[in-house]
Amino acid sequence: MNMITIIFFLDNWIVTPMDPSHEPITESHAVFPPWTSTHLILTHHSSPFFLSESTFISQRFAKTNLSLSLSSRAMSDPIEPTTSSSSSTRDPNPNPNPNPVSLIHPRREPFEHGLLPISKLIFTDPTQTLIPLKQTLLSNSPNLRVNSAVLSESLQISHDHARLVLDTLASVLHSDSDPLVRSKLAEIDSAGADIHDLVLFLYIQSYKKLLPRTHKDSASVADVWPSTSAFDGYLSALSPLQLVRSNSRRFMPSQTDEEAHQLSYLQKHLANILSLLAEPVEGEGEGEESLVLTMERFEHLGFLIQFGDKGSEGIPLSQYAPFFANSDPDMPAVPVPATQVHDWLLQNIASALEHISERAAPKENGPPSASDQDVAMADACPTSVKASPSARGPSFIEGISKSSLVKQASDLKGPSVKVLNCHDSVIYLLAPLRYATIYGCSDATIVVGAVGKAIRVEHCERVHVITAAKRICIANCRECAFFLGVNQRPLIVGDNHKLQVAPYNTFYSQLEEHMNEVGVEATINRWDEPLALGVVDPHDSLSHPAGVSDVQAETATRLEPDQLTNFLIPDWFGGESSGSTKDNPFPLPDIYLASQQRNQKNLGEVKQLLREAPLEENRKRELSSALHVYFKDWLYASGNIRQLYCLQGD
């Protein structure tokens, strides 16, 4: 008889079978007709969620005695295969997500801002190295946290590099409540890093960035550790911008391609990642099935993954998992076999990759959409920003040329911004941000208000960057100048040439409010302490192909004091956006302050000489006209005349 009989005895759970018409059957002993797919809705503390019948069997609910007998019809429903073996007692097809609207996404921050080109952090076999390291750290750290001294000794790296690891980890952690994130700069060492977050951070140092797209389905055919031919070595001789331009923009990895690549990496390495978080069950063997994950350990996966277009939004990652969702806060959740977590995550990743593939198919088969092409480089003064498709991703400012652009917080979608392929322009981003990226720009001045996590500047030429930030990373740039108010040492990686650093030199009315909002301290400025790592970036085989020997990167030089001038940001919105900042919040070093005072004095003396010059009035007018002509010639010759027209238009 093709029927399913269910008998249940529950204390504080209500189990209601539902038919396809969503009409509940309320009998405590129910006989189900042979539906193609039987589902149950469970209600606990007024929080309903759906489970398939097979998922329901696999759960271990407290105070629940559940007995099911399944007919041959029900058991014959198709089950998708999983990529790893599992015990016959476990559900082979757990429901991928109790909330099917929320797809799994990789957290971009660790992959975009968390990779360090330090050879001793990149392991041939990460699990063989990191599992013993984790056990050693756990045995020596009662509070499960480690500082830079312990890290330096354990990894055999310098103290500077150990502190860099802590600073970088703090900038990409998923939880703002973690002590490492909440600590002041002077307290980071005493707070230390959580050991499980640390081993995940160290593991992904093996990640390799996506190569320029050469296949129309590169996301599915590219290896997650791609390599390049030794014959491609000529690329490293190109300038950063030539390197970018040698691969047409439309073939550079898109946000979608990068997300698919990151998901593929997680898919391939998921078993190893879970083994770093799992713990063995006492009294069982050393096989795969002896490892379990507690809910607390499971939460550490939030460092690498998140659900929904807007991220977790304060919802713990465990609440998206059927085996932990709606757990009683007063009772510890039962640990779950690591293989069950592995299978569930693999199904979610497969669903996300399929969703990405379905979205990409129309674009590849039809004409390219606006988001896939370069933004036209108009000579006018554009003020539009290409916002990301969802609030989860960054706002994009792309393809601005020979223009001025001003954006405030209200103009940007989300707390992250990417400035891509902008040339011969001045861009003002006067907003509090978490992350910022400047990529492939040339002959531009870019002001980035306050960045609380990290800003990365890559593949730029002759660009001036002015920013107040917690940390900055500069990669593969030439003839660029950085006017910095930074709380941590500027990190310089890759193939850089003729870089200059200088103290912060501007302000706008809301600057201090924005700095306070994102946690940038005006009393600490380490602009003149750049830390240069190796030229070869092991995460980027395009810029530095295999076979190129590594040397220390060229560091940045300090701008001469007499060359530093204050950068004036016009007060376009004076009446609309009131703020308390009236001056540069970062104190100038004495030598630069003395130089500015000397220049101001010289300028005052010249003005006085002109005013007191023993000239007739008509000669004074001629002199004044000559000065105006020279100034106008300079405006046109330097291209700054465009700024006046654009600002006047704004």
C-alpha positions in Angstrom: 0.0 0.0 0.0 1.5 3.3 -1.1 1.0 5.2 2.1 3.1 6.9 4.8 2.1 6.4 8.4 3.5 8.8 11.0 3.1 8.5 14.8 4.6 11.1 17.1 4.7 12.0 20.7 6.0 15.5 21.4 6.4 17.7 24.4 7.0 21.2 23.0 7.1 20.5 19.3 4.1 20.6 17.0 4.3 18.5 13.8 1.8 19.3 11.1 1.7 17.4 7.8 0.7 19.5 4.9 -0.6 18.5 1.5 0.1 20.4 -1.7 -3.0 22.5 -1.2 -1.4 23.7 2.1 -4.4 22.4 4.2 -3.1 21.0 7.4 -4.1 17.6 8.8 -4.6 18.0 12.5 -5.0 14.4 13.7 -2.3 13.2 16.0 -2.2 9.9 14.1 -2.4 10.6 10.4 -2.3 8.5 7.3 -0.8 10.4 4.3 -1.8 9.8 0.7 1.0 9.0 -1.7 2.1 12.5 -2.5 5.1 12.9 -4.8 6.8 15.0 -2.1 5.7 14.9 1.5 6.7 17.9 3.7 6.2 18.7 7.3 6.0 22.1 8.9 7.5 22.3 12.4 6.6 25.0 14.8 8.7 25.8 17.8 8.4 29.0 19.8 6.2 30.3 17.0 9.0 30.0 14.4 7.9 27.7 11.5 10.2 26.2 9.0 9.8 23.5 6.4 11.6 20.2 6.2 11.5 17.3 3.8 10.6 13.9 5.3 14.1 12.6 5.0 15.6 15.7 6.6 13.1 15.3 9.5 14.2 11.8 10.1 17.9 12.8 10.4 17.3 15.5 13.1 17.9 14.9 16.8 15.3 17.0 18.5 15.4 17.1 22.3 12.4 15.7 24.1 11.1 14.2 20.9 10.1 10.6 20.2 9.4 10.1 16.6 8.6 6.9 14.7 8.1 6.7 10.9 7.4 3.9 8.5 7.9 4.8 4.9 6.3 2.9 2.0 8.2 1.8 -1.1 6.6 4.7 -3.0 8.0 7.3 -0.7 11.4 5.7 -0.5 11.7 5.7 -4.3 11.7 9.4 -4.6 14.8 10.5 -6.4 17.8 11.6 -4.3 20.5 13.8 -5.7 24.0 12.2 -5.2 26.5 13.8 -2.9 30.1 14.2 -3.5 31.3 12.4 -0.5 30.5 9.1 1.2 28.2 9.1 4.2 26.9 6.7 6.7 23.8 4.8 5.9 22.2 6.1 9.1 22.5 9.7 8.0 20.2 11.5 5.7 21.8 11.5 2.2 19.8 14.5 1.1 19.4 17.1 3.8 17.3 20.1 2.8 20.0 22.5 1.5 18.4 25.5 3.2 15.3 26.0 5.3 14.9 29.4 3.6 15.1 28.6 -0.1 15.1 32.2 -1.1 18.5 32.7 0.5 21.4 31.5 -1.6 24.8 30.8 -0.2 27.5 33.4 -1.1 31.3 33.5 -0.4 32.4 36.4 1.8 34.4 38.5 -0.6 36.4 40.4 2.0 38.8 37.6 3.0 39.6 36.9 -0.7 39.9 40.5 -1.7 41.6 42.1 1.3 42.9 39.2 3.4 45.6 37.6 1.2 49.2 38.2 2.2 52.2 37.4 -0.1 54.2 35.8 2.7 55.8 32.5 1.6 55.7 31.0 5.1 51.9 31.4 5.3 51.3 29.3 2.1 51.4 25.6 2.7 51.8 22.8 0.2 49.3 20.7 2.2 47.5 23.1 4.5 45.6 20.5 6.6 48.8 18.5 7.4 50.4 21.7 8.7 47.4 23.5 10.3 45.8 20.6 12.2 48.9 20.0 14.3 49.4 23.8 14.6 45.8 24.2 15.8 46.3 21.4 18.4 49.5 23.0 19.7 47.8 26.4 20.0 44.8 25.0 21.7 46.9 23.2 24.3 48.9 26.3 25.1 46.1 28.9 25.0 43.4 28.3 27.7 41.3 31.2 26.3 41.5 29.9 22.7 43.2 33.1 21.5 46.8 33.8 20.4 48.8 37.0 20.2 51.6 38.0 17.8 54.4 36.6 19.9 52.9 33.2 19.9 52.1 33.4 16.2 55.6 34.5 15.4 57.1 31.6 17.2 54.6 29.0 15.9 54.9 30.0 12.2 58.6 31.0 12.4 57.8 34.5 11.0 59.0 37.9 12.1 57.2 39.9 14.7 56.2 42.5 12.1 54.7 39.8 9.9 52.9 38.2 12.9 51.4 41.6 13.8 50.4 42.1 10.1 48.6 38.7 10.2 46.6 39.9 13.3 45.8 43.3 11.7 44.8 41.8 8.4 42.6 39.2 10.1 40.9 41.9 12.2 40.1 43.8 9.0 38.3 40.9 7.3 36.6 39.1 10.3 32.9 38.5 9.9 31.9 39.4 13.4 32.2 43.0 14.6 31.7 41.8 18.2 34.9 39.8 18.2 37.5 41.2 20.7 40.1 41.5 17.9 37.8 43.8 15.9 36.6 45.8 18.9 40.1 46.4 20.3 41.9 49.6 20.0 45.1 49.4 18.0 47.3 49.3 21.2 45.1 46.4 22.5 45.1 44.1 19.5 47.9 42.0 20.9 46.3 41.5 24.3 43.0 40.6 22.6 44.6 38.1 20.3 43.0 36.1 17.5 40.5 33.3 17.9 42.4 30.1 17.0 39.7 28.7 14.7 39.3 32.0 12.8 43.1 32.1 12.5 43.4 28.6 11.0 40.7 29.4 8.4 42.6 32.6 7.6 45.8 30.7 7.2 44.1 28.1 5.1 42.8 30.5 2.4 46.3 31.9 1.9 46.5 29.0 -0.7 43.8 30.7 -2.7 44.7 31.7 -6.3 43.0 34.7 -7.9 40.9 34.1 -11.0 42.8 34.6 -14.3 41.4 36.8 -17.1 38.5 35.1 -18.7 39.5 33.2 -21.9 36.8 30.6 -22.0 33.1 31.5 -22.2 32.5 29.2 -19.2 35.7 29.7 -17.3 33.9 29.6 -14.0 33.2 25.9 -14.5 36.4 24.8 -16.4 39.1 26.8 -14.6 41.0 25.0 -11.8 40.7 26.8 -8.4 44.5 26.9 -8.3 45.2 28.1 -11.9 48.7 28.4 -13.2 50.2 30.2 -16.2 52.9 29.2 -18.7 56.5 30.3 -18.2 56.2 31.8 -21.7 53.9 34.4 -20.2 56.8 35.9 -18.3 56.7 38.9 -20.6 53.6 40.1 -18.8 55.7 41.0 -15.7 57.7 43.5 -17.8 54.6 45.5 -18.6 53.5 48.5 -16.6 50.5 47.8 -14.4 48.1 49.6 -16.7 49.6 48.0 -19.8 49.1 44.7 -18.1 45.4 45.5 -17.4 44.9 46.9 -20.9 46.6 43.9 -22.5 43.6 41.9 -21.4 40.5 43.7 -22.7 38.3 44.9 -19.9 35.4 42.7 -20.9 37.6 39.6 -20.4 38.7 40.6 -16.9 36.9 38.6 -14.2 33.4 40.0 -13.5 31.9 40.1 -10.0 29.9 37.0 -11.0 32.9 35.1 -12.3 34.9 35.9 -9.1 32.0 34.7 -6.9 31.8 31.5 -8.9 35.5 31.0 -8.6 35.4 31.6 -4.9 32.5 29.1 -4.5 34.4 26.6 -6.5 37.4 27.0 -4.3 35.3 26.5 -1.2 33.6 23.5 -2.8 36.9 21.8 -3.6 38.4 22.5 -0.1 35.3 22.2 2.0 36.3 18.8 3.6 39.7 20.2 4.7 38.1 23.4 6.0 35.6 21.4 8.1 38.3 19.2 9.4 40.0 22.3 10.9 36.8 23.1 12.9 35.5 19.6 13.7 36.4 17.7 16.9 36.4 13.9 17.4 33.7 12.1 19.3 35.1 10.5 22.4 35.2 6.7 22.3 34.9 6.4 18.5 37.5 5.6 15.9 39.6 8.0 13.8 37.5 7.6 10.7 35.6 10.4 9.0 32.4 9.7 10.9 34.0 10.3 14.2 34.2 14.1 13.6 31.4 16.4 14.7 30.8 20.1 14.7 29.2 22.0 17.5 27.1 25.0 16.8 29.8 27.3 18.1 32.4 25.8 15.7 29.9 25.9 12.9 29.5 29.7 13.4 33.2 30.2 12.4 32.3 29.3 8.8 30.7 32.7 8.7 34.3 33.9 8.0 34.0 32.4 4.6 30.3 32.1 3.7 27.0 34.0 4.2 23.4 33.6 3.1 21.2 36.1 1.4 21.8 39.1 -0.8 22.5 41.4 2.2 24.5 38.9 4.2 23.5 37.6 7.5 22.2 41.0 8.8 22.9 40.0 12.4 21.3 36.5 12.0 23.7 33.8 13.2 24.9 31.5 10.4 23.6 28.5 12.3 20.0 29.7 11.9 20.3 29.0 8.2 21.2 25.3 8.9 18.4 22.9 9.4 20.4 21.0 12.0 20.9 24.0 14.2 18.0 26.3 13.3 15.6 27.2 16.1 17.7 25.6 18.7 16.6 26.2 22.2 18.9 29.0 23.6 18.6 27.5 27.0 19.9 24.1 25.9 23.2 23.4 24.1 22.6 22.2 20.6 23.5 18.6 19.8 26.8 18.4 17.8 26.3 17.3 14.2 28.4 14.9 12.2 30.9 16.8 10.0 29.9 14.7 7.0 26.3 15.9 7.4 27.4 19.6 7.4 29.7 18.8 4.5 26.9 17.4 2.4 24.5 20.2 3.3 27.0 22.9 2.3 27.9 21.1 -0.9 24.3 21.1 -1.9 24.0 24.8 -1.1 27.1 25.6 -3.1 25.9 23.5 -6.0 22.6 25.4 -6.0 24.4 28.7 -5.9 26.7 27.8 -8.8 23.7 26.6 -10.8 22.0 29.9 -10.2 25.1 31.8 -11.3 25.3 29.6 -14.4 21.6 30.2 -15.3 22.1 34.0 -14.9 25.2 34.0 -17.0 23.7 31.9 -19.9 21.5 34.6 -21.4 24.4 37.1 -21.3 26.7 34.8 -23.2 24.2 33.7 -25.8 22.8 37.2 -26.4 24.3 40.7 -26.8 26.5 41.9 -24.0 24.6 43.9 -21.4 25.6 47.3 -20.1 27.1 45.8 -16.9 29.4 43.6 -19.0 30.8 46.4 -21.1 33.1 49.2 -20.3 31.3 52.4 -19.3 31.7 54.9 -22.1 34.4 57.4 -21.4 32.6 60.7 -22.0 34.2 64.1 -21.9 31.3 65.5 -20.1 30.9 65.6 -16.3 29.1 62.4 -15.5 27.6 62.0 -12.0 26.2 58.5 -12.2 27.4 55.6 -10.2 26.8 52.0 -11.4 25.4 50.5 -8.3 25.8 46.8 -7.6 22.8 44.5 -8.3 22.2 44.0 -4.6 22.9 45.8 -1.4 25.3 43.0 -0.5 27.9 44.0 -3.0 29.8 47.2 -3.5 28.9 50.3 -5.5 30.9 50.7 -8.7 32.4 53.9 -10.2 33.7 52.9 -13.5 35.1 54.4 -16.7 35.1 58.1 -15.6 37.3 60.1 -18.0 38.3 63.7 -18.1 35.7 64.6 -15.5 35.1 65.4 -11.9 32.7 63.3 -9.8 31.4 63.9 -6.3 29.6 61.3 -4.2 28.3 61.4 -0.6 27.1 58.6 1.6 23.5 59.0 0.3 24.7 58.4 -3.2 26.4 55.1 -2.5 24.7 51.8 -2.1 26.2 49.9 0.8 29.4 50.4 2.7 31.9 49.3 0.0 33.1 51.0 -3.2 35.1 50.0 -6.2 36.6 52.6 -8.5 37.6 51.0 -11.8 39.4 52.2 -14.9 39.0 55.9 -14.3 41.4 58.2 -16.1 42.4 61.9 -16.1 39.7 62.7 -13.5 39.1 64.0 -10.0 36.8 61.8 -7.9 35.5 62.7 -4.4 34.0 59.9 -2.3 33.0 61.8 0.8 31.4 58.9 2.8 32.1 56.5 5.7 33.1 53.2 4.2 34.1 49.7 5.3 36.1 48.7 2.2 37.3 50.5 -0.9 39.1 49.3 -4.0 40.8 51.5 -6.7 41.8 49.5 -9.7 43.3 50.3 -13.1 43.2 54.1 -12.9 45.6 56.6 -14.3 46.3 60.4 -14.2 43.6 60.9 -11.5 43.1 62.3 -8.1 40.8 60.2 -5.9 39.7 61.3 -2.4 38.2 58.6 -0.3 36.6 59.9 2.9 37.0 57.4 5.8 37.6 53.7 5.4 37.1 51.6 8.6 38.4 48.3 7.4 40.7 48.4 4.4 41.4 50.2 1.1 43.3 48.5 -1.8 44.9 50.4 -4.7 46.0 48.2 -7.5 47.4 48.5 -11.1 47.3 52.3 -11.1 49.6 54.9 -12.8 50.2 58.5 -11.9 47.3 58.5 -9.4 47.1 60.7 -6.3 45.1 59.0 -3.5 44.0 60.9 -0.4 42.3 58.9 2.3 41.8 58.5 6.0 41.7 54.8 6.6 42.5 52.1 9.2 44.8 50.3 6.7 45.9 50.5 3.0 47.4 48.0 0.6 49.2 49.2 -2.5 49.9 46.6 -5.3 51.5 46.9 -8.7 51.4 50.7 -9.0 53.7 53.2 -10.7 54.4 56.9 -10.1 51.6 57.3 -7.6 51.4 59.5 -4.5 49.5 58.6 -1.4 48.4 61.3 1.1 47.5 59.2 4.1 45.9 59.3 7.5 46.3 55.6 8.3 46.3 53.8 11.7 48.4 50.9 10.4 51.5 50.6 8.4 50.9 51.0 4.6 51.3 47.6 3.0 53.2 47.5 -0.4 53.1 44.3 -2.4 53.9 43.4 -6.0 55.8 45.2 -8.7 55.7 48.9 -7.7 57.9 51.8 -9.0 58.4 55.4 -7.9 55.8 55.5 -5.2 55.6 58.4 -2.7 53.8 58.7 0.6 52.9 61.9 2.4 50.8 63.0 5.4 47.1 63.6 5.0 46.5 67.0 3.5 42.7 67.8 3.3 39.4 67.8 5.1 35.7 68.2 4.5 32.9 69.2 7.0 31.8 65.7 7.9 35.2 64.0 7.9 35.6 63.6 11.7 32.0 62.3 12.0 32.8 59.7 9.3 36.1 58.7 10.9 34.3 58.2 14.3 31.6 56.2 12.6 34.0 53.7 11.1 36.7 53.7 13.8 39.6 55.6 12.2 41.7 57.4 14.9 43.1 60.8 14.1 45.8 60.6 16.9 47.6 57.7 15.1 49.1 58.2 11.6 51.7 55.7 10.3 51.9 57.1 6.8 55.7 57.1 6.9 56.2 53.5 7.9 55.5 51.5 4.8 55.9 47.7 5.0 57.1 46.2 1.7 56.7 42.5 1.0 57.8 40.4 -2.0 57.4 41.4 -5.6 55.9 38.0 -6.6 52.3 37.7 -5.4 51.7 34.0 -5.1 47.9 34.7 -5.3 48.2 36.3 -8.7 49.7 34.3 -11.5 48.8 36.9 -14.1 51.0 39.7 -12.8 53.8 37.4 -11.7 53.9 34.1 -13.6 55.4 30.9 -12.3 59.2 30.8 -12.6 59.8 34.4 -11.6 62.1 34.7 -8.6 61.0 36.8 -5.7 62.7 39.8 -4.3 61.6 42.5 -1.8 59.2 45.0 -3.3 60.4 48.5 -4.0 59.2 50.6 -1.1 57.8 54.1 -1.2 59.7 57.3 -0.5 58.6 60.3 1.5 57.3 63.3 -0.3 59.7 66.3 0.2 58.2 68.7 2.8 58.3 71.7 0.4 56.2 69.8 -2.1 53.3 69.1 0.2 50.4 71.5 -0.4 46.9 71.4 1.1 44.2 69.9 -1.1 41.0 71.9 -1.0 37.7 70.1 -1.2 35.0 72.5 -2.4 32.0 72.8 0.0 29.3 72.0 -2.6 26.7 71.0 -0.1 27.5 73.6 2.6 23.9 74.4 3.5 22.7 70.7 3.3 25.4 68.7 5.1 26.6 70.5 8.2 29.7 69.1 9.9 32.1 70.0 12.7 35.4 69.5 10.9 37.1 72.8 10.2 40.7 71.7 9.6 42.8 68.6 8.9 42.2 66.3 11.9 45.6 64.6 11.5 48.4 66.7 12.9 51.2 67.4 10.4 54.7 66.3 11.3 56.9 69.2 12.4 59.0 69.3 9.3 56.0 69.5 7.1 54.3 72.0 9.3 57.4 74.2 9.3 57.6 74.0 5.5 53.9 75.0 5.1 54.4 78.0 7.5 57.4 79.1 5.5 55.6 78.9 2.2 52.6 80.8 3.6 55.1 83.5 4.9 56.7 83.7 1.5 53.4 84.0 -0.2 52.3 86.8 2.1 55.6 88.7 1.5 55.1 88.4 -2.3 51.5 89.7 -2.0 52.7 92.6 0.1 55.5 93.5 -2.4 53.0 93.5 -5.2 50.6 95.8 -3.2 53.4 98.1 -2.3 55.2 98.1 -5.6 56.0 101.8 -6.7 54.0 101.4 -9.9 51.4 103.6 -11.4 47.8 102.3 -11.4 47.8 101.3 -15.0 51.1 99.4 -14.6 49.6 97.6 -11.5 46.6 96.6 -13.7 48.9 95.3 -16.4 50.8 93.2 -13.8 47.6 91.9 -12.4 46.3 91.0 -15.9 49.6 89.2 -16.7 49.4 87.1 -13.5 45.8 86.1 -14.5 46.9 85.2 -18.0 49.7 82.9 -16.6 47.3 81.3 -14.2 44.7 80.7 -16.9 47.4 79.2 -19.2 48.4 76.9 -16.3 44.8 75.8 -15.8 44.5 74.8 -19.5 47.9 73.2 -19.7 47.4 71.1 -16.6 43.8 70.2 -17.5 42.5 71.6 -14.2 40.2 73.9 -16.1 37.9 70.9 -16.5 37.5 70.8 -12.8 36.2 74.4 -12.7 33.7 73.7 -15.4 32.5 70.4 -13.8 32.3 71.9 -10.4 30.4 74.9 -11.7 28.0 72.4 -13.4 27.5 70.5 -10.1 
